Amino acid sequence: MKIGLIGTGMLGNAIGIHLLHSGYQLTVFNRTSDKTIELEKNGACVVSTPKEVGENSDIVIIVVKDANAVNHVSFEKDGIVYGNHKGLIVCDMSTINPINSKNNAEKFSNHDISMLDTPVMGGPNVAINGELIMMASGNKNTFDSCKKLLDTIATKVFFLGESGTAHSIKLAMNLQITMLALAISEGITLTRGMNINPETFLEILNSTYFKTGMSENKAFKMIQDNFEPTFTLENLKKDINTISQASKSLGLELPMTKKAEEVYENAVKEGFGKLDYTGILAYLKKINKMV
Ligand SMILES: NC(=O)c1ccc[n+]([C@@H]2O[C@H](COP(=O)([O-])OP(=O)(O)OC[C@H]3O[C@@H](n4cnc5c(N)ncnc54)[C@H](OP(=O)(O)O)[C@@H]3O)[C@@H](O)[C@H]2O)c1
């Protein structure tokens, strides 16, 4: 099976390396060409348009920043649809609004291309070993024909039915990431403000029912001011904006999301966007004038 990959940022690059190491033939495209060098060294064929990725592949995986980027590589000049051929399937692993995703599935279907929305949980560090967690929705027959590939990328794949459902759940998942990052960052800031070593706070937190993967792992990097990105703060802000739009369109009130959106937007304005999303702690340090 020939696989295409569009978007070789942090997550796409790791997925691509894993697919090559698992024996798949891979054709890749990225808007900025130097981000394909590592994949090329590992045996990927690099092309200069999404159209060529479509032409060379049975299944194309998209892992780009946002809905605009997905639209750009899919439907605009030299997009995937212009490389269409019989049986082409698209799996979109970018995190976008479920409404956009549903529309995209329809637009692909007008070109006889079947699209699944296949967002993932987990970063490049687990993607490199095929250990993501995936949510998938769309046509069940299409899903079945991609299952082997999706099982290579993820340890668990949840099929959720109708197109857009996977992206809806992904938004609820990223809401958890947002709140956890803020809760730990404010806990650390509070203990620091009371002249208590935040390691003590984490040690006790991790002895309780309220511990999380974040408090057991990333939090220790956070208190060392290590915000090397695996998922950038600006990309999480983009997802909070999407959660906010989605909830508004449903007439839902999510007060904590509203506040989190404001905090993350200010952090991006203050120049923290390229840090890991846990760099929200560095922003709190700044606004509290902590050295
Ligand atoms: N990192 C994670 O842990 C993680 C986990 C789950 C889901 N995700 C989601 O996966 C997607 C990619 O995340 P990432 O961490 O890999 O982000 P990233 O490192 O910022 O990479 C973003 C990718 O999107 C491309 N892109 C941006 N705007 C574009 C446009 N207008 N046209 C074409 N390509 C465009 C970038 O191309 P250039 O190189 O040219 O800028 C790059 O390949 C995002 O939707 C993110 O929310 C990430």
The ligand as an ORCA input file, in Angstrom:
! r2SCAN-3c Opt
* xyz 0 1
  N       2.175     17.995     18.176
  C       1.255     17.290     18.808
  O       1.497     16.767     19.914
  C      -0.121     17.090     18.198
  C      -0.944     16.086     18.759
  C      -2.210     15.877     18.217
  C      -2.644     16.665     17.162
  N      -1.844     17.645     16.661
  C      -2.365     18.442     15.528
  O      -1.655     18.046     14.350
  C      -1.492     19.176     13.486
  C       0.000     19.397     13.249
  O       0.609     19.653     14.501
  P       2.192     19.833     14.667
  O       2.469     19.777     16.118
  O       2.912     18.949     13.735
  O       2.313     21.353     14.190
  P       3.547     22.122     13.537
  O       4.831     21.511     13.923
  O       3.275     23.552     13.844
  O       3.340     21.859     11.978
  C       2.293     22.460     11.277
  C       2.290     21.925      9.851
  O       1.223     22.559      9.111
  C       1.777     23.134      7.927
  N       1.007     24.318      7.548
  C       0.636     25.366      8.321
  N      -0.085     26.248      7.596
  C      -0.145     25.755      6.335
  C      -0.755     26.210      5.138
  N      -1.460     27.329      5.085
  N      -0.638     25.435      4.022
  C       0.059     24.274      4.052
  N       0.656     23.785      5.164
  C       0.553     24.518      6.298
  C       3.192     23.495      8.324
  O       3.959     23.739      7.151
  P       5.273     24.670      7.258
  O       6.356     23.772      7.747
  O       5.462     25.156      5.880
  O       4.954     25.777      8.219
  C       3.587     22.229      9.085
  O       3.851     21.167      8.218
  C      -2.188     20.347     14.170
  O      -3.511     20.438     13.716
  C      -2.162     19.953     15.642
  O      -3.181     20.575     16.385
  C      -0.595     17.869     17.146
*
